[in-house]
Amino acid sequence: MWGRRLLWFVGIWAASILALGVVAMILRAVLKGV
């Protein structure tokens, strides 16, 4: 049970970091375009 909860936490954490990285890359590309 604890393992599954930990897996959920790690998955959400990794997904949020990945999303932030993608947003940062897009913002950087937009700023370079302007």
C-alpha positions in Angstrom: 0.0 0.0 0.0 2.8 2.4 0.9 4.7 1.4 -2.2 1.8 2.3 -4.4 1.3 5.7 -2.7 5.0 6.4 -3.0 4.8 5.5 -6.7 1.9 7.9 -7.2 3.8 10.7 -5.5 6.9 10.1 -7.6 4.9 9.9 -10.8 3.1 13.2 -10.1 6.3 14.9 -9.1 8.1 13.7 -12.2 5.2 14.8 -14.4 5.0 18.2 -12.9 8.8 18.7 -13.4 8.5 17.5 -17.0 5.5 19.9 -17.6 7.5 22.8 -16.1 10.5 22.0 -18.4 8.3 21.9 -21.5 6.6 25.2 -20.5 10.1 26.8 -19.9 11.3 25.6 -23.3 8.2 27.0 -25.1 8.6 30.3 -23.3 12.3 30.5 -24.2 11.5 29.8 -27.8 8.7 32.4 -27.9 11.0 35.0 -26.3 13.8 34.2 -28.8 11.2 34.6 -31.6 10.3 38.0 -30.3 
